[in-house]
Amino acid sequence: MNDFLSSTADPDAAPLKRCFAPVVDAHTRILVLGSLPGERSLAQQQYYGNRQNRFWMLMSEATGVDLVALDYDARLQALLAQGIGLWDVVAQATREGSLDSQIRGQVGNDLVGLVDSLPQLRTIAFNGGTAARLGMKALGEHARRYRIVSLPSSSPAYTAPYMEKLIVWKTLRDDLLK
């Protein structure tokens, strides 16, 4: 059985889904937080594994590094080299499918513990509204220490035009130059 995708006793119940480990190091200046990996990401054991998700394209534009052309491990290393980390707001939840609106019974990750462990962290960026809403609640007063960026979701379910999303995602460039 997959650690990140397990079944429950009730075959009609939504499956329990778990997030991946954080991708961070002592040099992380920007932390991008999603909500919870979707079906394809969980199946591939990769952040933003759904090819229809525009995360890697948007992040390529923001960093100036062609992440799309790299294999998954190289993508993660390239993000870390740029001072960018990844994690999710939700540690585990039940969810049928991949939509954030279907997340039920969520248990949050220890965001305060993580951000406190990152000495160079300056910016927390939330990938989508659910991540922002749950993440800001989890961070509470800790959020005041950081620049907070609410990014339009990179998910294919959020149908805003790519160029509209890109304008906001490119604001992360400013944080990379600091």
C-alpha positions in Angstrom: 0.0 0.0 0.0 1.2 3.5 -0.9 2.2 5.6 2.2 0.5 8.7 0.6 -2.7 7.1 -0.6 -4.4 4.6 1.6 -7.8 3.1 1.7 -10.2 3.1 4.6 -12.5 0.4 6.0 -15.5 1.8 4.2 -15.1 1.1 0.4 -17.5 4.0 -0.3 -15.5 6.5 1.8 -13.1 9.0 0.2 -9.5 7.8 0.4 -7.1 9.2 3.0 -4.4 11.2 1.2 -1.2 12.5 2.7 1.2 15.2 1.6 4.8 14.8 0.7 7.8 15.8 2.8 8.8 19.4 2.6 11.5 20.3 0.0 13.5 23.0 1.9 17.0 23.7 3.1 18.8 26.3 5.3 18.9 28.6 2.3 15.2 28.7 1.6 14.0 32.3 1.1 10.7 31.6 -0.5 8.3 28.9 0.6 5.5 27.9 -1.8 2.7 26.1 -0.1 0.0 24.2 -1.9 -3.1 22.6 -0.3 -2.7 18.8 -0.8 -1.4 16.8 -3.8 -3.9 15.7 -6.3 -4.5 12.2 -7.7 -1.8 12.3 -10.4 0.8 13.9 -8.1 0.2 11.2 -5.5 0.3 8.4 -8.1 3.6 9.8 -9.4 5.0 10.7 -6.0 5.8 14.2 -7.3 4.8 17.7 -6.4 2.7 19.0 -9.3 2.8 15.8 -11.2 -0.3 16.5 -13.3 1.0 17.6 -16.6 -2.0 19.9 -16.9 -1.0 21.8 -13.8 1.0 24.9 -14.8 3.2 25.1 -11.6 6.5 24.1 -13.4 5.8 26.5 -16.3 4.9 29.4 -14.0 7.9 28.8 -11.7 10.1 28.6 -14.8 9.0 32.1 -15.7 9.4 33.4 -12.2 12.9 32.0 -11.8 14.3 32.3 -15.3 15.2 28.6 -15.1 13.6 26.1 -17.6 12.3 23.7 -15.0 10.0 22.0 -17.4 12.9 20.6 -19.4 14.4 19.0 -16.3 13.6 15.6 -14.7 11.8 15.8 -11.4 14.8 15.5 -9.0 16.6 18.1 -11.0 13.6 20.4 -10.8 13.6 20.2 -7.0 17.4 20.8 -6.9 17.0 23.8 -9.2 14.3 25.3 -6.9 16.5 24.8 -3.9 19.4 26.4 -5.7 17.1 29.5 -6.3 16.2 29.6 -2.6 12.7 28.2 -3.1 11.1 25.5 -1.0 7.8 23.5 -1.4 5.3 22.0 1.0 1.6 21.7 1.6 -0.7 23.2 4.1 -2.7 20.0 4.6 -0.8 17.0 6.1 -3.6 14.6 5.4 -7.3 14.5 4.6 -9.9 12.5 2.9 -10.7 13.6 -0.6 -12.5 12.1 -3.6 -10.6 13.2 -6.7 -8.3 16.2 -6.7 -10.5 19.3 -6.1 -9.7 21.3 -3.0 -13.4 21.7 -2.4 -13.6 18.0 -1.7 -11.0 18.1 1.1 -12.6 16.7 4.3 -11.3 16.1 7.8 -8.0 17.8 7.1 -5.1 17.7 9.6 -2.7 20.6 9.0 1.0 20.5 8.7 3.2 22.2 11.3 3.8 25.3 9.3 4.9 27.4 12.3 7.5 24.7 13.1 8.8 24.6 9.5 9.0 28.4 9.0 10.8 28.8 12.4 13.4 26.3 11.2 14.2 28.3 8.0 16.6 31.2 9.0 16.6 32.9 5.6 12.8 32.6 4.9 11.4 36.0 3.8 8.4 35.1 1.7 5.5 32.6 2.0 3.6 32.1 -1.2 0.3 30.2 -1.3 -0.6 28.4 -4.4 -4.4 28.9 -4.6 -7.2 30.1 -2.3 -7.6 27.0 -0.2 -3.9 26.9 0.6 -4.0 30.7 1.5 -7.1 30.4 3.7 -5.9 27.3 5.6 -2.2 28.4 5.7 -2.9 31.9 7.1 -5.1 30.3 9.8 -2.3 27.9 10.7 0.4 30.6 10.8 -1.6 33.0 12.8 0.6 35.8 14.2 3.7 34.2 12.6 2.5 35.4 9.2 3.4 39.0 10.1 7.1 38.2 10.0 6.9 37.4 6.3 5.9 38.8 3.0 2.7 36.9 2.1 1.8 36.3 -1.6 -1.5 34.7 -2.6 -0.8 33.2 -6.0 -3.6 32.2 -8.4 -3.8 28.4 -8.4 -1.6 26.7 -10.9 -4.2 23.9 -11.0 -6.1 23.2 -14.3 -9.3 23.4 -12.2 -8.7 27.1 -11.8 -9.4 28.3 -15.3 -8.1 31.8 -15.2 -6.0 32.5 -18.3 -2.3 31.5 -18.0 -1.1 35.1 -18.7 -3.3 36.4 -15.8 -1.7 33.8 -13.5 1.8 34.6 -14.8 1.6 38.3 -13.9 1.2 37.4 -10.2 3.6 34.5 -10.2 6.3 36.7 -11.7 6.2 38.9 -8.6 8.2 36.2 -6.9 11.2 37.4 -8.9 11.6 40.4 -6.6 12.1 38.1 -3.7 14.7 36.1 -5.6 16.8 39.2 -6.0 16.9 40.1 -2.3 
